[in-house]
Amino acid sequence: MGVLILVVTTVAVPFIQDLIEKINNKKTDLKIIDKLYILQGYKENKNGRNKYFRLMIKNKGETTAFDVEPYLEKIEGRKNFIPLPLRWTHLKGEIRRNIHPDQEVYLDLFSFSKKDEAVPHILTSIRKRNSEDLDNLNDGENILEIKMYQKNGKTIDEKIKVYIKEKKSDDGFPEVDM
């Protein structure tokens, strides 16, 4: 009996959520509201400190954005690039997440690590490293095309310009303009 209730609940809940959203006719409205370049970690850590580039995303809409799945669709000028699923900050391995109205969430885009001689690596949700051709950014200008898919079929497309300088800041990591 318990299994039957679990199966019915699992099937019914998403259907009911979709029905309520259609009845209310409320919209989601995901926006990138900030770009952050954050030093994190401890000097004593065996991996050293990392510096992360993150996007702050807010749902300015009236209803929850379900199953939001972010991808790096393209790096301009990069040939044979295959879209990469990006990772949500502090949700290791999770590709999708819900974003409630007025909720702010963070999306990891790339990081520098002292361990890897401060080479910028794109942070994907599928594995730690792909190949250097895919997950490294170049010095100079990088134009990243980000796409966020939602369960309701709505997509958000953003172009992010990131300029990585050869000059190092006081913390030993490259300077970055966004």
C-alpha positions in Angstrom: 0.0 0.0 0.0 2.8 2.4 0.9 4.5 1.8 -2.5 1.3 2.6 -4.3 0.9 5.9 -2.4 4.6 6.7 -3.2 4.1 6.0 -7.0 0.8 8.0 -7.2 2.4 10.9 -5.3 5.5 10.8 -7.5 3.4 10.9 -10.7 0.8 13.4 -9.4 2.9 16.1 -7.8 4.6 17.4 -11.1 1.3 17.3 -12.9 -0.5 19.3 -10.2 2.4 21.8 -10.1 2.1 22.3 -13.9 -1.7 22.7 -13.6 -1.4 25.3 -10.8 1.2 27.2 -12.8 -1.1 27.3 -15.9 -4.1 28.3 -13.8 -2.2 31.1 -12.2 -0.5 32.1 -15.5 2.4 33.5 -13.5 5.8 33.9 -15.1 9.4 33.3 -14.1 11.9 36.0 -14.8 15.5 35.0 -14.3 18.1 37.7 -14.4 21.9 37.9 -13.9 22.1 40.6 -11.3 25.8 40.5 -10.4 29.2 39.1 -11.3 31.4 38.1 -8.5 35.2 37.4 -8.3 35.8 35.8 -5.0 38.9 34.5 -3.2 38.0 31.3 -1.2 39.9 28.6 0.7 42.7 28.5 3.2 46.4 28.8 2.6 46.9 25.7 4.8 44.6 23.6 2.5 46.6 21.1 0.4 45.0 22.5 -2.7 45.7 26.1 -1.7 43.4 29.0 -2.3 41.0 29.3 -5.3 39.5 32.4 -6.9 36.0 31.9 -8.3 34.0 33.8 -10.9 30.3 33.4 -10.1 27.1 34.8 -11.5 24.4 35.9 -9.1 21.0 35.0 -10.5 17.6 36.2 -9.2 14.1 35.1 -10.1 12.3 38.4 -10.4 9.1 36.6 -11.5 6.0 35.6 -9.7 6.4 31.8 -9.7 9.1 29.2 -9.1 11.5 28.5 -12.1 11.6 24.7 -12.0 14.5 22.5 -13.1 16.8 25.4 -14.2 19.7 23.9 -16.1 22.6 26.2 -17.1 25.0 25.5 -20.0 28.0 27.2 -21.4 26.7 27.1 -25.0 29.7 28.6 -26.7 33.0 30.4 -26.3 33.2 32.8 -29.2 36.1 31.9 -31.5 36.5 28.4 -30.1 36.1 25.8 -32.8 34.5 22.4 -32.2 33.2 23.6 -28.8 30.6 21.2 -27.2 28.2 22.9 -24.8 29.0 22.2 -21.2 26.6 22.0 -18.2 27.7 24.4 -15.6 27.5 23.8 -11.8 25.5 25.6 -9.2 27.6 27.0 -6.3 27.6 24.5 -3.4 25.3 22.0 -5.1 28.0 19.6 -6.2 26.9 17.4 -9.1 23.5 19.0 -9.4 22.7 20.1 -12.9 19.1 21.3 -12.3 17.7 23.4 -9.4 14.5 25.3 -8.7 14.7 29.0 -8.1 11.9 30.5 -6.1 10.5 34.1 -6.6 12.9 36.7 -5.2 15.5 34.0 -4.5 19.1 34.7 -5.3 21.4 31.8 -6.3 25.0 31.5 -7.5 26.3 29.8 -10.6 30.0 28.9 -10.8 31.5 29.8 -14.1 35.2 29.4 -13.8 38.0 29.4 -11.2 41.7 29.9 -10.8 43.7 27.6 -8.6 47.2 28.1 -7.3 47.6 24.4 -7.6 47.2 24.6 -11.4 49.4 27.7 -11.7 46.4 30.0 -11.9 45.0 28.7 -15.2 41.3 29.5 -15.4 39.1 26.4 -15.6 35.4 26.3 -16.5 33.5 24.6 -13.7 31.2 22.0 -15.1 28.7 19.8 -13.3 29.7 16.6 -15.0 33.3 16.1 -14.0 36.3 18.0 -12.5 38.2 18.5 -15.8 37.5 17.8 -19.4 40.3 18.5 -21.8 42.4 21.6 -21.8 40.9 22.6 -25.2 37.4 22.6 -23.7 37.7 23.9 -20.2 40.5 26.5 -20.1 40.0 30.2 -20.9 42.6 32.2 -22.7 44.4 35.3 -21.6 42.6 38.4 -23.1 39.0 38.6 -24.1 36.6 35.6 -23.8 33.0 36.0 -24.8 31.0 33.3 -23.1 27.4 32.5 -24.2 25.4 31.2 -21.3 21.9 29.6 -21.7 19.6 28.6 -18.9 16.8 26.1 -19.7 13.7 25.8 -17.6 11.1 23.1 -17.3 8.4 25.4 -18.7 10.4 25.7 -22.0 11.5 29.2 -21.4 15.2 29.9 -21.9 17.5 32.8 -20.9 20.4 33.7 -23.1 23.3 35.9 -21.9 26.7 36.9 -23.3 29.3 37.4 -20.6 32.6 39.2 -21.6 35.5 38.3 -19.5 38.9 39.8 -20.0 41.7 37.9 -18.3 44.9 40.0 -17.8 48.4 38.7 -17.6 49.0 41.0 -14.7 48.6 39.4 -11.3 46.7 41.1 -8.4 48.0 41.3 -4.9 46.6 37.8 -4.1 48.7 36.2 -6.9 45.8 35.5 -9.2 45.3 37.1 -12.6 43.2 40.3 -12.8 39.9 39.9 -14.5 37.5 42.6 -16.0 33.9 41.7 -16.5 
